[in-house]
Amino acid sequence: MSFVMKCAAAAVALIAASGAFAQKGETVKMVRIDPLTGLLGPVGVSQLKGYQFFAEKFSGKGNPAGVNFEVIGMDNKLSPTESLNALKSAIDQGVRYIIQGNGSSVALALSDAVAKHNERNPGKEVIYLNDSAVDPDLTNSKCSYWHFRFDADTSMKMEAMSSFMVDQPDIKKVYILGQNYSHGVQVAKYAKETLARKRPDIQIVGEDLHPLAQVRDFAPYIAKIKAAGADTVITGNWGSDLSLLVKAANENGYTGKFSPTTPALQVPLPLWVPTAQAGCTRSPTATTTWAARWTSG
């Protein structure tokens, strides 16, 4: 079962346990606020279908409370402003469970808005379920009682990746490439920090940030990676930014490794590589390895 599907199952199970004060036969409504259109739309649509599958599976006799579940999607176009509008609309419709994951900028806005709503509306509290927005601040300086995250944060993922690299002596020169928002910045920060601590012999030969979900041709970035002599690329890219990056590597003869912080199977397979196994994919030229997700406790 994919990580996203596990998150969906866990979310529905969590809600089943609480029952949302619903009685047997009643319906608990959940809204997922994420991109459903644009370059990252396929990721949001796939995740939404996963939640809807498990909502149906666990409805009625599928849970001890005997309640039914309904999951609908709202397209936020990866915009915090659109997300807050969607949140207001969902709350106005009586929805008590909000689900989101794509984009920490959106997550921070939603977490803050949910906390403020709950403070102003005792007895009508909303819970925010986050399956993949991994900014460490969400469970540190911006921690909220009403926010529940299923995923390891960026610092945890880089601890896992750097620990994996300790036993990879063939990794000598690393290029860091990421999306230009908090997650991409933090991947670079924690990559340099953890490698300096665990593999100080590794050279960081380049570092780049690119616009989120706007680049359609990564060939110029691959050219820079090759020119820098990198044998490995660390990236926090996801969705189309990851699949198109590896596509460009294949088309332009890059033979190094990719170490993404997200599972390879999250991206659309037709844009990915010919064969795939859990956590590791191989293409005619580039190799992509994903360090196993790691969480504390």
N, C-alpha and C positions, 0 to 999 in steps of 0.2 A: 504494500500500500504506500503511495507517495506521501511525502511530508504534508503537502497541502490537504490531502484526503484525511490524513490522521488528525490534522488540526480541525477540519470540519466535523469529524466524528467526535472529537473531544469537546468542541464547542456545544454541539447538540446534546451530548451527554451531560455536560455541566448545566445547561439550561433545564434539561429533564430533571436533574436532581433538585433544582430550586423550584421548578414548576411555575415560576412567575406568578404564584398565587392563583394559577388557573385551576379549574376543576376538571374532572374527567370529561373528555369529549370537547372541551374548549380548545381554542387555537392560540398558541403563543407565536406572535409575529416577530420576526427578526429582519433587519435590513442590513445588507452589505453595501457599504459606500466605497466604491473603487472605480478605476477607469474601465469602461466597457467599450470604448471607442478609441481610435488613434492607434499609434504604434504599439502601445502597451495594452490595448484592448483585449487581445487574445488571452493574455494572462488573467485579467480580471474575469472574463467570461468563463474560462476554465475553472477558476476557483469558485465562482458563483454556482456553477453546475455541480461541483463537488458538495457544497453545502446543501443544495437542494436535494441531491441524491440521498444524503444522510438524514435530512429533515423528513423525507418520505419514509425512509427505512425505520426511523425511530419513533414515528408518530403512532398514536393509539396504543395498540398492544405491544409496541416496541419499547415502551418505557413504563416504569412502575406507577407514575402518576396518571397514565392513560390520556395525556393531553396530546394534541396534534401540533405540528410545527409547520410554519410557513416562512420561507426565506425569499425575499425579493431583492433585486439589485437596483441601485441608483448610481448613475454614471456621474462621477465627480471630475472627469477629465484630468485627473491628477492635480487638481487645484484645491488648495485649502479653503478658498472662498466658496467654491462650488460645494465643497464637502460640508461646510457650515450651513449652507442653504439646504442641502439634503438632510442634514441632521435635524434642522428645525421642522422640515416637512414630515420627517419620520415621527418625531415626537408629537407633532400636531395630530398624527394619525393614531396615536396611542401606542406606538412601538416602544418597548422598554429595553430591547437588546440591539446594540449597534455593533456591526462587525466591519473591520477594515484591516488592511495590511500593507498595501503598496504605497510606500512613500512616508518617511518619518516626518516630513514637514506637515503632511496631512494628519498624521497621528498626533503630533504635538498640539495642533489646533483642535482636534476632536477631543482629546483628553482634557484640555483646559475648558472647552465649552461644556462638556458633560459634567465636569466637577462644579462649574458655576450654576448650571441648570439644577443639579441636585441640591445645592445649597439653598437655592431660591424656592425649590418645590419639594419640601419634605413629604414623604409618602408617595411620591411619583418619580422615584429615582430611576435612572437609566444606567445600565452597565455597558461598558465599552470593551469588546473582545478583540484583541489585536493578534493576528496570526503571523505577521512577518515584518512589521515596521520595527527596526532593530536599533534605533538610536539609544545608547546607554542612558541618556538623560531621562528617558521615559520611566525607568525604574530606579532612578537615582535622584538628581536635583529636581526633576519634574514629576516625581512619583505621585500617583493618585490612587486613593483607595478604590475608585470605581473603574480603574483600568487593569485589565488582566491580559498578560502577553503569554503566548504559547511558545514563542521562539527564543533562542539564545540571542543575546545582543552582539553587536559588532566586536566588542572587546573579547567576548567569549569565543567567537568564531576564529578570531585571529590567534588566540591562545592555542586553539586546536590545530589550526593550519601550521603555525610555527613549530609546534611540537612534532607534527608529521614531518616537517622539513629537516628536523634534527637528524633523522635517519635517512636522509636523501643526499648523499655526498655529491651527486652529480649536479645539484643545484648550486650554482656559483654566482650567477649574475641575474638579478631580478629587476623587472620593469613593473612599476605600479601604475595601473590605468583605472580610472573610475569616473562615475557620473558626478557632475558638479552640483552636489547638494550634500546635506549633512552626512549621509551614509558613505558616499565616496570619499569625502574628506577624512572621515574617521577610519575607514579601511586603510588609507595611506598612513595615518597617524599611528595606529596600532600595529600595522605591518612593520614599520620602521622600529617601533619600540620593542616589539617581541623578538624580531630577528636580531636586533642589537644585543638582546639579553641571551638568546639561545643559540644563534648562529652568527656571531660577529664577523666571521670570515666571508659571509655573503656580501656582495657589492650591490648597492642600489644604483643601477645604471641609468635610470630615467623615471620620471613621474609626470603624469598628465591627468587633467580633468577635462571632460567634454560635456556639452549640454545634455541634459536628461531627455531621452526619448525624442531626439531631434536629428541624430546622425544616421544617415541611410547608407553611407559608404565609409567603412573604417580602414580602407586601404592606406590613407596617409598615416594613420596611427601605426599600422603594421609596418610600414616603411621605417618609421622612427624606432620601433622596437627592434627591428632587424639591424638597423644601423648602429644601435647601441650595443649590439652583441648579447642581448638578453637570452638566456636559456629558459627562463620561466617568467610568466606574466601573472602577477597577483591582481585580481580585479573583484570589485564588489558589484559589477554589472549584473543586471537581471533582465528578463523579458527580451524584447527585440534588441536591446543594447548588448546583450550577451550573445544571442544567436547570430546577429549580424557581424559581431566582432570575430567569432570563430569562423564564420563563412568567409570573411575577408582574409583571415589567416590561411585557410585552405587554398583560396584562389591565388594568393600571392606567395605561396611557398614557404611560409613560416613553419619551421620544424620543431619549435620549442614546446614547452608545456604551459598550460593554463591552470591556475589555481583559483577558481571562483569561490566566493563565500556563499553562493546559493547552489542548490542541487542542479545538476546538469539537466535532469529530466523536467525541470520547471519550464524550459523554453520549448517552443514548437519544434518537434523533431524534424519536419521537412527542412527547416533552416539550420538544423544542427549537424549531425554527422550520420554516416551510414549505419553504424551499429551502436547499441547502447546497453549498458549494464548499470545496476544500481550504484550510483556514486561515481562511476568512471566511464568515460566514453572515449572512443578512439576514431580518428579520421585518417585519411591517407597521409596527412602531413603532421598536423598538430595533435598533441595528447592533452586531454583535460582530466584533471583529478580533482575531486571534491573531498576535502577532509570531512570526516563524519561529524555531524552536528553534535555539539558538546554543550552540556548545561551543568551547572553546579547542583549539588544536592541530590 
